[in-house]
Amino acid sequence: MPRPKRKPEPLPPAITTDIANVPASLQAGPDLLNEREVAAILRLSTKTLQSWRSTNRGPVYVRVGGRLRGRILYSRAAITEYLTRNIVTTEMHGAGRA
């Protein structure tokens, strides 16, 4: 007896952000970026991204094509959200200092 097909999970709501605050490298191009492209945008090594994934840090990603050997992809929205979430202002750093 064939198994019933599962309904696909709904997509998360789109992340909205002021386009003026988004780096130019994220404003155009494909919606999915590979590990090298993300490393270049964030000015990190691919090894750092790999380390972050293994410790549940960094931007969210998807693994396409298998749990162990699947290709790692990042959405532009996830990179933008990660950058927005990690903005540090001078007020935040200077709070409490005399």
C-alpha positions as CSV (number, residue, x, y, z in Angstrom):
1,M,0.0,0.0,0.0
2,P,1.6,3.4,-1.0
3,R,2.3,5.9,1.7
4,P,0.2,9.1,1.6
5,K,2.1,12.1,0.4
6,R,3.0,14.6,3.1
7,K,2.1,18.2,2.6
8,P,5.2,20.4,2.1
9,E,6.1,22.6,5.1
10,P,5.0,26.2,4.7
11,L,7.8,28.6,3.9
12,P,8.9,31.0,6.7
13,P,7.7,34.6,6.3
14,A,9.9,36.8,4.2
15,I,12.4,38.8,6.1
16,T,11.9,42.5,5.5
17,T,14.7,45.0,5.9
18,D,15.6,48.4,4.6
19,I,17.4,47.9,1.3
20,A,19.8,50.8,2.1
21,N,21.3,48.7,4.9
22,V,21.8,45.6,2.8
23,P,25.3,45.1,1.2
24,A,25.3,45.6,-2.5
25,S,26.5,42.0,-2.9
26,L,23.2,40.8,-1.5
27,Q,20.9,43.1,-3.5
28,A,21.1,41.2,-6.8
29,G,21.8,37.7,-8.2
30,P,20.5,34.2,-7.4
31,D,18.5,33.7,-4.2
32,L,20.7,30.8,-3.1
33,L,24.4,31.2,-2.4
34,N,27.0,28.5,-2.0
35,E,29.5,28.3,0.8
36,R,32.3,30.1,-1.0
37,E,30.0,33.0,-2.0
38,V,28.8,33.5,1.6
39,A,32.4,33.3,2.9
40,A,33.4,36.0,0.4
41,I,30.4,38.2,1.4
42,L,31.1,37.8,5.1
43,R,34.9,38.0,4.6
44,L,35.4,34.7,6.3
45,S,37.0,31.4,5.4
46,T,34.9,28.5,4.3
47,K,36.4,26.6,7.3
48,T,34.9,29.2,9.7
49,L,31.4,28.6,8.1
50,Q,31.9,24.9,8.5
51,S,32.9,25.3,12.1
52,W,29.8,27.6,12.7
53,R,27.5,25.0,11.2
54,S,28.9,22.2,13.4
55,T,28.4,24.4,16.6
56,N,24.9,25.7,15.5
57,R,26.2,29.3,15.0
58,G,26.1,31.6,12.0
59,P,23.5,32.1,9.3
60,V,20.8,29.5,8.8
61,Y,21.4,27.2,5.8
62,V,19.9,24.3,3.8
63,R,21.5,21.0,2.9
64,V,20.3,19.8,-0.5
65,G,20.9,16.3,-1.7
66,G,21.5,14.2,1.4
67,R,22.3,14.4,5.1
68,L,26.0,13.7,4.9
69,R,27.2,14.7,1.5
70,G,24.5,17.3,0.6
71,R,25.4,20.6,-0.9
72,I,25.2,23.5,1.6
73,L,23.3,26.6,0.4
74,Y,22.4,29.8,2.1
75,S,19.5,32.1,1.1
76,R,20.2,35.8,0.6
77,A,17.4,36.5,3.1
78,A,19.2,34.4,5.7
79,I,22.5,36.2,5.2
80,T,20.7,39.6,5.4
81,E,18.9,38.5,8.5
82,Y,22.2,37.3,10.1
83,L,23.9,40.6,9.3
84,T,20.9,42.6,10.6
85,R,20.8,40.5,13.8
86,N,24.5,41.2,14.5
87,I,24.6,44.9,14.1
88,V,26.5,46.5,16.9
89,T,26.0,50.3,17.5
90,T,28.4,52.6,19.4
91,E,25.6,53.1,21.9
92,M,25.6,49.4,22.7
93,H,29.4,49.3,23.2
94,G,29.6,52.5,25.1
95,A,26.8,51.9,27.5
96,G,27.9,52.0,31.2
97,R,31.3,53.5,30.5
98,A,32.5,56.6,32.3
